[in-house]
């Protein structure tokens, strides 16, 4: 269960009309993408609430068991082998709770975007495709779909109508572009 200290909230104006929940990558934290907000040059007429959650601190197997912020364990250098399904599902539930909190604050789910980079993008995509309400969209940067073998089981009725943007650098040394293409 996340507490308020586990996420950063930045509002671009009074009475936000939309929310973006943005999950960071492995080893980063809730402050990693805060600096992107001014670069978006959003109009004053579109106040947005950005929520940047912290991943839990956990041992990461491929990093020698070093503890760091991670949405799930990476057990093999081949990222999609020996996947940490419990970690993925637990982190997806964290995003689902944040979505529901935004809805309870008056932001319709159809005005909520899930976004993420690397591991955070994987969790955003996984949760976004299974979310039981229509979302505004999913932004996935340098990432892939974890637990892709369960895709048919998790897809919500809204998955096909949810806009998805996936971007991936061709020289990414951490997450192979092939994983993103496979997704």
N, CA, C and O atoms as a DFTB+ gen file, in Angstrom:
732 C
 N C O
     1  1       0.852      -1.185       0.000
     2  2       0.000       0.000       0.000
     3  2       0.889       1.237       0.000
     4  3       1.774       1.371       0.846
     5  1       0.661       2.115      -0.923
     6  2       1.477       3.317      -0.997
     7  2       0.930       4.399      -0.079
     8  3      -0.277       4.530       0.122
     9  1       1.867       5.171       0.470
    10  2       1.492       6.333       1.264
    11  2       1.808       7.571       0.444
    12  3       2.447       7.471      -0.604
    13  1       1.371       8.739       0.906
    14  2       1.614       9.979       0.150
    15  2       3.100      10.236      -0.079
    16  3       3.470      10.882      -1.059
    17  1       3.958       9.738       0.815
    18  2       5.394       9.945       0.615
    19  2       5.944       9.052      -0.492
    20  3       7.080       9.236      -0.930
    21  1       5.144       8.084      -0.950
    22  2       5.580       7.172      -2.001
    23  2       5.310       7.698      -3.406
    24  3       5.636       7.030      -4.387
    25  1       4.725       8.871      -3.515
    26  2       4.518       9.444      -4.836
    27  2       4.571      10.963      -4.766
    28  3       4.332      11.570      -3.723
    29  1       4.889      11.549      -5.899
    30  2       4.972      12.998      -6.049
    31  2       3.777      13.437      -6.895
    32  3       3.472      12.820      -7.915
    33  1       3.111      14.494      -6.471
    34  2       1.991      15.048      -7.235
    35  2       2.355      16.466      -7.651
    36  3       2.742      17.286      -6.818
    37  1       2.228      16.751      -8.942
    38  2       2.471      18.090      -9.480
    39  2       1.250      18.467     -10.308
    40  3       0.861      17.738     -11.221
    41  1       0.650      19.603      -9.988
    42  2      -0.504      20.089     -10.737
    43  2      -0.095      21.318     -11.535
    44  3       0.562      22.219     -11.013
    45  1      -0.487      21.348     -12.805
    46  2      -0.094      22.464     -13.670
    47  2      -1.049      23.647     -13.566
    48  3      -0.841      24.669     -14.219
    49  1      -2.073      23.521     -12.768
    50  2      -3.035      24.600     -12.559
    51  2      -4.060      24.182     -11.527
    52  3      -4.006      23.079     -10.982
    53  1      -4.992      25.080     -11.267
    54  2      -6.043      24.787     -10.289
    55  2      -7.110      23.899     -10.916
    56  3      -7.402      24.004     -12.107
    57  1      -7.676      23.039     -10.110
    58  2      -8.763      22.149     -10.528
    59  2      -8.398      21.352     -11.784
    60  3      -8.976      21.582     -12.846
    61  1      -7.457      20.430     -11.677
    62  2      -7.061      19.626     -12.841
    63  2      -8.253      18.920     -13.490
    64  3      -9.184      18.483     -12.812
    65  1      -8.199      18.822     -14.809
    66  2      -9.260      18.173     -15.579
    67  2      -8.816      16.826     -16.152
    68  3      -9.601      16.122     -16.787
    69  1      -7.553      16.480     -15.922
    70  2      -7.000      15.213     -16.402
    71  2      -5.812      14.847     -15.516
    72  3      -5.247      15.692     -14.821
    73  1      -5.452      13.570     -15.561
    74  2      -4.301      13.103     -14.774
    75  2      -3.393      12.238     -15.630
    76  3      -3.841      11.534     -16.535
    77  1      -2.111      12.307     -15.323
    78  2      -1.109      11.434     -15.926
    79  2      -0.391      10.738     -14.781
    80  3       0.185      11.391     -13.911
    81  1      -0.426       9.421     -14.785
    82  2       0.293       8.622     -13.790
    83  2       1.514       8.071     -14.502
    84  3       1.398       7.268     -15.428
    85  1       2.706       8.517     -14.056
    86  2       3.945       8.247     -14.788
    87  2       4.891       7.427     -13.914
    88  3       5.333       7.892     -12.863
    89  1       5.199       6.208     -14.352
    90  2       6.052       5.283     -13.602
    91  2       7.491       5.319     -14.128
    92  3       7.725       5.194     -15.330
    93  1       8.434       5.488     -13.224
    94  2       9.859       5.582     -13.567
    95  2      10.458       4.216     -13.907
    96  3       9.808       3.180     -13.765
    97  1      11.698       4.242     -14.353
    98  2      12.411       3.017     -14.687
    99  2      13.176       2.438     -13.504
   100  3      13.203       3.020     -12.419
   101  1      13.788       1.298     -13.728
   102  2      14.547       0.572     -12.709
   103  2      15.636       1.457     -12.109
   104  3      16.424       2.066     -12.833
   105  1      15.669       1.520     -10.789
   106  2      16.709       2.258     -10.079
   107  2      16.464       3.750      -9.958
   108  3      17.200       4.441      -9.254
   109  1      15.451       4.254     -10.626
   110  2      15.133       5.691     -10.543
   111  2      14.122       5.899      -9.413
   112  3      13.889       4.994      -8.611
   113  1      13.528       7.082      -9.351
   114  2      12.530       7.338      -8.313
   115  2      11.479       8.320      -8.821
   116  3      11.474       8.702      -9.991
   117  1      10.599       8.712      -7.923
   118  2       9.458       9.557      -8.273
   119  2       9.850      10.914      -8.851
   120  3       9.019      11.573      -9.476
   121  1      11.075      11.340      -8.661
   122  2      11.516      12.644      -9.168
   123  2      12.090      12.566     -10.589
   124  3      12.380      13.599     -11.192
   125  1      12.253      11.366     -11.121
   126  2      12.967      11.164     -12.378
   127  2      12.375      11.938     -13.554
   128  3      13.125      12.464     -14.377
   129  1      11.069      12.018     -13.651
   130  2      10.447      12.680     -14.797
   131  2       9.736      13.977     -14.444
   132  3       9.039      14.547     -15.283
   133  1       9.901      14.450     -13.223
   134  2       9.266      15.705     -12.817
   135  2       9.685      16.857     -13.734
   136  3       8.874      17.724     -14.059
   137  1      10.942      16.861     -14.144
   138  2      11.469      17.976     -14.941
   139  2      10.894      18.034     -16.357
   140  3      11.098      19.021     -17.064
   141  1      10.190      17.003     -16.771
   142  2       9.627      17.015     -18.123
   143  2       8.391      17.911     -18.232
   144  3       8.044      18.358     -19.326
   145  1       7.735      18.171     -17.119
   146  2       6.464      18.911     -17.159
   147  2       6.607      20.281     -17.830
   148  3       5.821      20.588     -18.726
   149  1       7.577      21.119     -17.436
   150  2       7.692      22.423     -18.114
   151  2       7.993      22.288     -19.611
   152  3       7.598      23.148     -20.399
   153  1       8.680      21.227     -20.003
   154  2       9.018      21.025     -21.415
   155  2       7.788      20.721     -22.267
   156  3       7.817      20.900     -23.484
   157  1       6.722      20.269     -21.642
   158  2       5.507      19.934     -22.380
   159  2       4.751      21.174     -22.839
   160  3       3.906      21.099     -23.732
   161  1       5.059      22.316     -22.223
   162  2       4.455      23.589     -22.619
   163  2       2.926      23.488     -22.705
   164  3       2.312      23.859     -23.706
   165  1       2.344      22.978     -21.630
   166  2       0.896      22.779     -21.584
   167  2       0.169      24.114     -21.447
   168  3       0.648      25.010     -20.753
   169  1      -0.974      24.251     -22.096
   170  2      -1.726      25.505     -21.977
   171  2      -2.328      25.651     -20.582
   172  3      -2.686      24.661     -19.945
   173  1      -2.433      26.877     -20.119
   174  2      -3.036      27.151     -18.809
   175  2      -4.485      26.668     -18.752
   176  3      -5.003      26.364     -17.677
   177  1      -5.120      26.601     -19.893
   178  2      -6.525      26.192     -19.947
   179  2      -6.711      24.683     -19.762
   180  3      -7.842      24.202     -19.708
   181  1      -5.608      23.938     -19.667
   182  2      -5.677      22.483     -19.498
   183  2      -4.861      22.064     -18.275
   184  3      -3.771      21.511     -18.415
   185  1      -5.392      22.328     -17.067
   186  2      -4.646      21.940     -15.864
   187  2      -4.630      20.416     -15.694
   188  3      -5.671      19.760     -15.719
   189  1      -3.437      19.883     -15.523
   190  2      -3.247      18.434     -15.412
   191  2      -2.568      18.108     -14.096
   192  3      -1.695      18.839     -13.628
   193  1      -2.984      17.003     -13.513
   194  2      -2.340      16.479     -12.302
   195  2      -1.416      15.337     -12.737
   196  3      -1.862      14.342     -13.309
   197  1      -0.129      15.501     -12.453
   198  2       0.848      14.447     -12.706
   199  2       1.114      13.719     -11.395
   200  3       1.365      14.351     -10.369
   201  1       1.060      12.402     -11.428
   202  2       1.367      11.579     -10.259
   203  2       2.554      10.710     -10.640
   204  3       2.498       9.939     -11.598
   205  1       3.622      10.846      -9.877
   206  2       4.842      10.078     -10.106
   207  2       5.047       9.139      -8.919
   208  3       5.567       9.569      -7.890
   209  1       4.653       7.868      -9.034
   210  2       4.825       6.945      -7.908
   211  2       6.250       6.408      -7.816
   212  3       6.967       6.329      -8.814
   213  1       6.643       6.043      -6.605
   214  2       7.899       5.339      -6.365
   215  2       7.652       3.845      -6.454
   216  3       6.682       3.341      -5.888
   217  1       8.513       3.138      -7.153
   218  2       8.497       1.676      -7.095
   219  2       9.048       1.263      -5.736
   220  3       9.808       2.014      -5.124
   221  1       8.675       0.080      -5.258
   222  2       9.245      -0.387      -3.991
   223  2      10.735      -0.703      -4.143
   224  3      11.224      -0.949      -5.245
   225  1      11.426      -0.692      -3.036
   226  2      12.831      -1.123      -3.039
   227  2      12.829      -2.633      -2.892
   228  3      12.221      -3.178      -1.971
   229  1      13.521      -3.308      -3.813
   230  2      13.560      -4.776      -3.813
   231  2      14.888      -5.247      -4.394
   232  3      15.535      -4.505      -5.134
   233  1      15.300      -6.460      -4.073
   234  2      16.513      -6.997      -4.689
   235  2      16.258      -7.296      -6.173
   236  3      15.215      -7.837      -6.539
   237  1      17.216      -6.938      -7.004
   238  2      17.115      -7.189      -8.443
   239  2      18.174      -8.231      -8.806
   240  3      19.374      -7.965      -8.737
   241  1      17.714      -9.406      -9.188
   242  2      18.591     -10.556      -9.414
   243  2      19.707     -10.261     -10.412
   244  3      20.866     -10.571     -10.134
   245  1      19.389      -9.663     -11.579
   246  2      20.428      -9.436     -12.590
   247  2      21.460      -8.405     -12.148
   248  3      22.519      -8.290     -12.765
   249  1      21.171      -7.669     -11.107
   250  2      22.134      -6.710     -10.546
   251  2      22.766      -7.271      -9.284
   252  3      23.085      -6.526      -8.357
   253  1      22.945      -8.582      -9.248
   254  2      23.612      -9.223      -8.121
   255  2      22.791      -9.181      -6.843
   256  3      23.343      -9.297      -5.749
   257  1      21.489      -9.018      -6.969
   258  2      20.630      -8.953      -5.787
   259  2      20.650      -7.604      -5.092
   260  3      20.098      -7.456      -4.001
   261  1      21.293      -6.606      -5.726
   262  2      21.336      -5.273      -5.132
   263  2      19.916      -4.740      -4.974
   264  3      19.080      -4.884      -5.866
   265  1      19.661      -4.122      -3.819
   266  2      18.346      -3.538      -3.583
   267  2      18.264      -2.162      -4.223
   268  3      19.146      -1.320      -4.051
   269  1      17.196      -1.959      -4.955
   270  2      16.955      -0.685      -5.634
   271  2      15.473      -0.581      -5.932
   272  3      14.729      -1.550      -5.784
   273  1      15.055       0.588      -6.348
   274  2      13.652       0.745      -6.720
   275  2      13.398      -0.002      -8.026
   276  3      14.059       0.224      -9.039
   277  1      12.431      -0.886      -7.967
   278  2      12.063      -1.663      -9.146
   279  2      10.615      -2.090      -9.051
   280  3      10.131      -2.445      -7.976
   281  1       9.935      -2.057     -10.162
   282  2       8.528      -2.455     -10.187
   283  2       8.390      -3.963     -10.081
   284  3       7.354      -4.466      -9.646
   285  1       9.434      -4.689     -10.480
   286  2       9.463      -6.148     -10.375
   287  2      10.912      -6.585     -10.511
   288  3      11.757      -5.825     -10.985
   289  1      11.195      -7.814     -10.091
   290  2      12.545      -8.359     -10.201
   291  2      12.819      -8.723     -11.660
   292  3      11.914      -9.131     -12.388
   293  1      14.055      -8.573     -12.069
   294  2      14.507      -9.070     -13.367
   295  2      15.455     -10.217     -13.040
   296  3      16.547     -10.002     -12.514
   297  1      15.033     -11.424     -13.353
   298  2      15.754     -12.625     -12.926
   299  2      16.764     -13.121     -13.940
   300  3      17.614     -13.949     -13.613
   301  1      16.681     -12.620     -15.181
   302  2      17.562     -13.104     -16.237
   303  2      17.924     -11.942     -17.150
   304  3      17.161     -10.985     -17.286
   305  1      19.080     -12.033     -17.767
   306  2      19.499     -11.005     -18.718
   307  2      18.536     -10.969     -19.914
   308  3      18.368      -9.928     -20.548
   309  1      17.911     -12.101     -20.214
   310  2      16.829     -12.135     -21.202
   311  2      15.571     -11.712     -20.457
   312  3      14.932     -12.521     -19.784
   313  1      15.229     -10.452     -20.585
   314  2      14.224      -9.816     -19.735
   315  2      12.897     -10.569     -19.697
   316  3      12.243     -10.615     -18.656
   317  1      12.494     -11.160     -20.822
   318  2      11.184     -11.809     -20.831
   319  2      11.244     -13.289     -20.448
   320  3      10.273     -14.014     -20.664
   321  1      12.350     -13.745     -19.892
   322  2      12.457     -15.109     -19.376
   323  2      12.402     -15.072     -17.859
   324  3      12.878     -14.122     -17.237
   325  1      11.823     -16.103     -17.264
   326  2      11.732     -16.215     -15.799
   327  2      11.137     -14.945     -15.196
   328  3      11.652     -14.416     -14.211
   329  1      10.060     -14.466     -15.789
   330  2       9.478     -13.195     -15.350
   331  2       8.903     -13.279     -13.937
   332  3       8.388     -14.316     -13.517
   333  1       9.002     -12.184     -13.230
   334  2       8.485     -12.053     -11.870
   335  2       7.004     -11.688     -11.956
   336  3       6.634     -10.521     -11.822
   337  1       6.168     -12.688     -12.180
   338  2       4.746     -12.403     -12.391
   339  2       4.103     -11.764     -11.168
   340  3       3.247     -10.891     -11.310
   341  1       4.497     -12.178      -9.980
   342  2       3.913     -11.578      -8.775
   343  2       4.303     -10.109      -8.645
   344  3       3.468      -9.276      -8.295
   345  1       5.561      -9.788      -8.925
   346  2       6.003      -8.394      -8.871
   347  2       5.290      -7.528      -9.896
   348  3       4.889      -6.403      -9.597
   349  1       5.129      -8.060     -11.118
   350  2       4.417      -7.326     -12.169
   351  2       2.976      -7.062     -11.741
   352  3       2.483      -5.940     -11.853
   353  1       2.312      -8.097     -11.252
   354  2       0.897      -7.961     -10.863
   355  2       0.732      -7.029      -9.665
   356  3      -0.210      -6.239      -9.617
   357  1       1.638      -7.120      -8.706
   358  2       1.588      -6.232      -7.532
   359  2       1.746      -4.770      -7.956
   360  3       1.012      -3.899      -7.489
   361  1       2.698      -4.511      -8.835
   362  2       2.925      -3.135      -9.292
   363  2       1.771      -2.631     -10.151
   364  3       1.416      -1.454     -10.085
   365  1       1.185      -3.512     -10.954
   366  2       0.010      -3.120     -11.739
   367  2      -1.138      -2.732     -10.809
   368  3      -1.869      -1.782     -11.086
   369  1      -1.295      -3.462      -9.711
   370  2      -2.340      -3.114      -8.733
   371  2      -2.081      -1.734      -8.127
   372  3      -3.020      -0.988      -7.851
   373  1      -0.802      -1.396      -7.920
   374  2      -0.463      -0.063      -7.408
   375  2      -0.980       1.016      -8.360
   376  3      -1.568       2.004      -7.920
   377  1      -0.760       0.826      -9.666
   378  2      -1.262       1.802     -10.642
   379  2      -2.786       1.817     -10.665
   380  3      -3.392       2.879     -10.808
   381  1      -3.411       0.651     -10.527
   382  2      -4.876       0.589     -10.507
   383  2      -5.437       1.387      -9.332
   384  3      -6.440       2.087      -9.476
   385  1      -4.791       1.282      -8.174
   386  2      -5.229       2.044      -6.994
   387  2      -5.085       3.542      -7.249
   388  3      -5.965       4.321      -6.885
   389  1      -3.983       3.945      -7.870
   390  2      -3.789       5.368      -8.177
   391  2      -4.853       5.874      -9.153
   392  3      -5.328       7.002      -9.027
   393  1      -5.224       5.042     -10.122
   394  2      -6.296       5.424     -11.047
   395  2      -7.589       5.635     -10.270
   396  3      -8.276       6.639     -10.453
   397  1      -7.912       4.691      -9.411
   398  2      -9.159       4.794      -8.644
   399  2      -9.152       6.017      -7.729
   400  3     -10.192       6.645      -7.529
   401  1      -7.993       6.358      -7.176
   402  2      -7.902       7.568      -6.354
   403  2      -8.197       8.809      -7.188
   404  3      -8.863       9.731      -6.717
   405  1      -7.704       8.835      -8.425
   406  2      -7.974       9.979      -9.292
   407  2      -9.463      10.065      -9.634
   408  3     -10.037      11.154      -9.666
   409  1     -10.076       8.923      -9.887
   410  2     -11.513       8.898     -10.170
   411  2     -12.286       9.427      -8.963
   412  3     -13.241      10.188      -9.116
   413  1     -11.868       9.020      -7.761
   414  2     -12.562       9.492      -6.550
   415  2     -12.378      10.993      -6.333
   416  3     -13.168      11.624      -5.630
   417  1     -11.332      11.564      -6.940
   418  2     -11.098      13.008      -6.849
   419  2     -11.807      13.776      -7.969
   420  3     -11.669      14.994      -8.074
   421  1     -12.563      13.062      -8.799
   422  2     -13.354      13.720      -9.833
   423  2     -12.790      13.677     -11.238
   424  3     -13.367      14.275     -12.147
   425  1     -11.675      12.983     -11.442
   426  2     -11.113      12.855     -12.790
   427  2     -11.667      11.560     -13.394
   428  3     -11.381      10.482     -12.874
   429  1     -12.440      11.633     -14.464
   430  2     -12.949      10.399     -15.071
   431  2     -11.793       9.543     -15.601
   432  3     -10.778      10.075     -16.050
   433  1     -11.948       8.235     -15.548
   434  2     -10.872       7.357     -16.036
   435  2     -10.547       7.653     -17.498
   436  3      -9.412       7.455     -17.931
   437  1     -11.520       8.118     -18.253
   438  2     -11.304       8.441     -19.668
   439  2     -10.443       9.689     -19.861
   440  3     -10.154      10.073     -20.994
   441  1     -10.033      10.322     -18.762
   442  2      -9.133      11.483     -18.816
   443  2      -7.858      11.200     -18.017
   444  3      -7.198      12.116     -17.527
   445  1      -7.529       9.911     -17.899
   446  2      -6.322       9.488     -17.186
   447  2      -5.422       8.742     -18.158
   448  3      -5.849       7.813     -18.844
   449  1      -4.165       9.172     -18.200
   450  2      -3.148       8.510     -19.020
   451  2      -2.191       7.784     -18.096
   452  3      -1.752       8.334     -17.086
   453  1      -1.866       6.541     -18.445
   454  2      -0.781       5.816     -17.782
   455  2       0.445       5.970     -18.659
   456  3       0.374       5.772     -19.872
   457  1       1.569       6.323     -18.054
   458  2       2.807       6.497     -18.804
   459  2       3.943       5.857     -18.024
   460  3       3.866       5.716     -16.803
   461  1       4.991       5.474     -18.729
   462  2       6.139       4.933     -18.028
   463  2       7.327       4.725     -18.943
   464  3       7.206       4.631     -20.164
   465  1       8.472       4.657     -18.302
   466  2       9.749       4.455     -18.976
   467  2      10.338       3.128     -18.518
   468  3      10.365       2.844     -17.321
   469  1      10.806       2.321     -19.451
   470  2      11.477       1.056     -19.164
   471  2      10.571       0.174     -18.302
   472  3       9.470      -0.169     -18.734
   473  1      11.002      -0.201     -17.101
   474  2      10.148      -1.025     -16.239
   475  2       8.812      -0.344     -15.969
   476  3       7.772      -1.002     -15.948
   477  1       8.834       0.951     -15.766
   478  2       7.594       1.684     -15.528
   479  2       6.664       1.635     -16.729
   480  3       5.443       1.581     -16.575
   481  1       7.240       1.656     -17.924
   482  2       6.440       1.522     -19.138
   483  2       5.803       0.150     -19.242
   484  3       4.664       0.013     -19.690
   485  1       6.549      -0.867     -18.825
   486  2       6.020      -2.231     -18.840
   487  2       4.801      -2.340     -17.930
   488  3       3.793      -2.943     -18.298
   489  1       4.902      -1.755     -16.748
   490  2       3.792      -1.806     -15.797
   491  2       2.611      -0.968     -16.299
   492  3       1.458      -1.378     -16.166
   493  1       2.897       0.197     -16.871
   494  2       1.824       1.042     -17.413
   495  2       1.070       0.299     -18.518
   496  3      -0.160       0.326     -18.556
   497  1       1.802      -0.358     -19.410
   498  2       1.167      -1.086     -20.506
   499  2       0.366      -2.275     -19.979
   500  3      -0.774      -2.493     -20.389
   501  1       0.961      -3.037     -19.076
   502  2       0.289      -4.211     -18.514
   503  2      -1.015      -3.804     -17.824
   504  3      -2.058      -4.415     -18.058
   505  1      -0.959      -2.782     -16.981
   506  2      -2.177      -2.349     -16.283
   507  2      -3.162      -1.691     -17.239
   508  3      -4.367      -1.925     -17.155
   509  1      -2.650      -0.873     -18.141
   510  2      -3.540      -0.167     -19.056
   511  2      -4.370      -1.093     -19.926
   512  3      -5.539      -0.815     -20.190
   513  1      -3.776      -2.193     -20.373
   514  2      -4.501      -3.126     -21.234
   515  2      -5.549      -3.937     -20.486
   516  3      -6.489      -4.454     -21.089
   517  1      -5.384      -4.046     -19.176
   518  2      -6.363      -4.826     -18.415
   519  2      -7.309      -3.965     -17.582
   520  3      -8.214      -4.493     -16.936
   521  1      -7.113      -2.664     -17.590
   522  2      -7.924      -1.817     -16.718
   523  2      -9.403      -1.930     -17.090
   524  3      -9.744      -1.868     -18.271
   525  1     -10.287      -2.094     -16.101
   526  2     -11.702      -2.344     -16.375
   527  2     -12.522      -1.104     -16.744
   528  3     -13.745      -1.183     -16.854
   529  1     -11.861       0.032     -16.935
   530  2     -12.540       1.258     -17.366
   531  2     -11.740       1.854     -18.519
   532  3     -10.545       1.592     -18.660
   533  1     -12.407       2.652     -19.336
   534  2     -11.729       3.307     -20.449
   535  2     -10.701       4.306     -19.924
   536  3     -11.016       5.125     -19.060
   537  1      -9.486       4.243     -20.435
   538  2      -8.439       5.214     -20.115
   539  2      -8.247       6.140     -21.309
   540  3      -8.620       5.803     -22.432
   541  1      -7.659       7.314     -21.059
   542  2      -7.376       8.256     -22.144
   543  2      -6.269       7.733     -23.045
   544  3      -6.257       8.017     -24.243
   545  1      -5.337       6.971     -22.476
   546  2      -4.253       6.434     -23.274
   547  2      -3.150       5.854     -22.415
   548  3      -3.166       5.940     -21.188
   549  1      -2.185       5.257     -23.113
   550  2      -1.016       4.651     -22.475
   551  2       0.208       5.120     -23.258
   552  3       0.228       5.054     -24.487
   553  1       1.230       5.594     -22.540
   554  2       2.491       6.008     -23.158
   555  2       3.578       5.079     -22.630
   556  3       3.781       4.968     -21.421
   557  1       4.272       4.417     -23.546
   558  2       5.268       3.410     -23.183
   559  2       6.586       3.785     -23.859
   560  3       6.675       3.792     -25.086
   561  1       7.602       4.094     -23.064
   562  2       8.893       4.522     -23.606
   563  2       9.973       3.500     -23.274
   564  3      10.158       3.138     -22.112
   565  1      10.679       3.041     -24.291
   566  2      11.785       2.084     -24.131
   567  2      11.365       0.912     -23.261
   568  3      11.957       0.658     -22.212
   569  1      10.348       0.209     -23.703
   570  2       9.793      -0.841     -22.862
   571  2       9.181      -1.951     -23.698
   572  3       9.422      -2.052     -24.901
   573  1       8.385      -2.779     -23.038
   574  2       7.798      -3.966     -23.645
   575  2       6.627      -4.409     -22.772
   576  3       6.417      -3.867     -21.687
   577  1       5.875      -5.385     -23.241
   578  2       4.772      -5.932     -22.457
   579  2       5.271      -7.129     -21.657
   580  3       5.659      -8.138     -22.245
   581  1       5.268      -7.038     -20.326
   582  2       5.650      -8.204     -19.528
   583  2       4.510      -9.226     -19.522
   584  3       3.354      -8.891     -19.780
   585  1       4.856     -10.450     -19.227
   586  2       3.865     -11.532     -19.137
   587  2       3.003     -11.598     -20.396
   588  3       1.793     -11.815     -20.323
   589  1       3.646     -11.407     -21.560
   590  2       2.896     -11.350     -22.819
   591  2       2.127     -12.639     -23.110
   592  3       1.152     -12.621     -23.861
   593  1       2.556     -13.751     -22.524
   594  2       1.848     -15.017     -22.740
   595  2       0.465     -15.029     -22.096
   596  3      -0.358     -15.887     -22.415
   597  1       0.203     -14.083     -21.192
   598  2      -1.101     -14.019     -20.520
   599  2      -2.008     -12.957     -21.142
   600  3      -3.076     -12.661     -20.606
   601  1      -1.592     -12.394     -22.250
   602  2      -2.319     -11.270     -22.848
   603  2      -3.802     -11.582     -23.071
   604  3      -4.664     -10.775     -22.720
   605  1      -4.100     -12.737     -23.647
   606  2      -5.500     -13.080     -23.913
   607  2      -6.323     -13.151     -22.636
   608  3      -7.527     -12.895     -22.659
   609  1      -5.688     -13.493     -21.530
   610  2      -6.390     -13.629     -20.254
   611  2      -6.668     -12.273     -19.597
   612  3      -7.655     -12.127     -18.876
   613  1      -5.811     -11.288     -19.840
   614  2      -5.918     -10.030     -19.089
   615  2      -6.621      -8.901     -19.829
   616  3      -7.084      -7.955     -19.192
   617  1      -6.715      -8.970     -21.149
   618  2      -7.264      -7.844     -21.913
   619  2      -8.664      -7.468     -21.448
   620  3      -9.545      -8.320     -21.335
   621  1      -8.852      -6.194     -21.185
   622  2     -10.187      -5.718     -20.819
   623  2     -10.960      -5.404     -22.095
   624  3     -10.393      -5.377     -23.187
   625  1     -12.243      -5.171     -21.945
   626  2     -13.069      -4.817     -23.095
   627  2     -12.668      -3.467     -23.689
   628  3     -13.061      -3.139     -24.809
   629  1     -11.882      -2.682     -22.939
   630  2     -11.478      -1.351     -23.396
   631  2     -10.094      -1.334     -24.050
   632  3      -9.674      -0.307     -24.583
   633  1      -9.391      -2.454     -24.012
   634  2      -8.010      -2.494     -24.512
   635  2      -7.914      -2.057     -25.971
   636  3      -7.010      -1.302     -26.329
   637  1      -8.819      -2.514     -26.804
   638  2      -8.720      -2.200     -28.236
   639  2      -9.077      -0.752     -28.558
   640  3      -8.737      -0.259     -29.634
   641  1      -9.756      -0.069     -27.644
   642  2     -10.118       1.332     -27.902
   643  2      -9.240       2.321     -27.136
   644  3      -9.462       3.530     -27.204
   645  1      -8.248       1.813     -26.410
   646  2      -7.346       2.686     -25.659
   647  2      -6.144       3.041     -26.530
   648  3      -5.409       2.145     -26.946
   649  1      -5.926       4.321     -26.815
   650  2      -4.755       4.703     -27.606
   651  2      -3.455       4.347     -26.869
   652  3      -3.326       4.573     -25.665
   653  1      -2.505       3.789     -27.615
   654  2      -1.204       3.419     -27.046
   655  2      -0.117       4.035     -27.912
   656  3      -0.107       3.858     -29.131
   657  1       0.802       4.761     -27.273
   658  2       1.997       5.247     -27.960
   659  2       3.179       4.481     -27.401
   660  3       3.396       4.464     -26.189
   661  1       3.949       3.844     -28.283
   662  2       5.184       3.182     -27.868
   663  2       6.339       3.797     -28.642
   664  3       6.307       3.869     -29.871
   665  1       7.357       4.238     -27.916
   666  2       8.562       4.756     -28.529
   667  2       9.763       4.051     -27.936
   668  3       9.793       3.765     -26.740
   669  1      10.755       3.768     -28.769
   670  2      11.920       3.022     -28.298
   671  2      13.141       3.446     -29.111
   672  3      13.106       3.436     -30.341
   673  1      14.205       3.813     -28.431
   674  2      15.436       4.171     -29.122
   675  2      16.081       2.953     -29.762
   676  3      16.074       1.867     -29.183
   677  1      16.631       3.128     -30.938
   678  2      17.231       1.994     -31.650
   679  2      18.571       1.572     -31.056
   680  3      19.069       0.493     -31.378
   681  1      19.156       2.391     -30.207
   682  2      20.454       2.073     -29.608
   683  2      20.343       1.815     -28.105
   684  3      21.322       1.990     -27.380
   685  1      19.187       1.408     -27.634
   686  2      18.952       1.172     -26.205
   687  2      19.812       0.000     -25.725
   688  3      19.607      -1.128     -26.174
   689  1      20.779       0.244     -24.813
   690  2      21.647      -0.838     -24.347
   691  2      21.025      -1.672     -23.221
   692  3      21.576      -2.711     -22.856
   693  1      19.906      -1.242     -22.674
   694  2      19.294      -1.929     -21.535
   695  2      18.111      -2.795     -21.963
   696  3      18.097      -4.002     -21.721
   697  1      17.131      -2.180     -22.593
   698  2      15.954      -2.918     -23.064
   699  2      16.084      -3.053     -24.580
   700  3      15.939      -2.067     -25.302
   701  1      16.356      -4.262     -25.069
   702  2      16.534      -4.436     -26.514
   703  2      15.305      -3.977     -27.293
   704  3      14.172      -4.265     -26.908
   705  1      15.537      -3.269     -28.378
   706  2      14.443      -2.755     -29.194
   707  2      13.572      -3.906     -29.697
   708  3      12.383      -3.713     -29.952
   709  1      14.148      -5.096     -29.842
   710  2      13.385      -6.257     -30.305
   711  2      12.225      -6.586     -29.359
   712  3      11.165      -7.031     -29.797
   713  1      12.439      -6.362     -28.062
   714  2      11.349      -6.610     -27.108
   715  2      10.188      -5.657     -27.360
   716  3       9.024      -6.057     -27.323
   717  1      10.512      -4.408     -27.615
   718  2       9.463      -3.444     -27.926
   719  2       8.762      -3.786     -29.230
   720  3       7.540      -3.673     -29.328
   721  1       9.529      -4.204     -30.233
   722  2       8.940      -4.578     -31.517
   723  2       8.049      -5.804     -31.370
   724  3       6.988      -5.885     -31.989
   725  1       8.480      -6.751     -30.553
   726  2       7.703      -7.969     -30.315
   727  2       6.367      -7.633     -29.678
   728  3       5.353      -8.274     -29.953
   729  1       6.378      -6.614     -28.818
   730  2       5.150      -6.205     -28.142
   731  2       4.180      -5.658     -29.156
   732  3       3.074      -5.254     -28.796
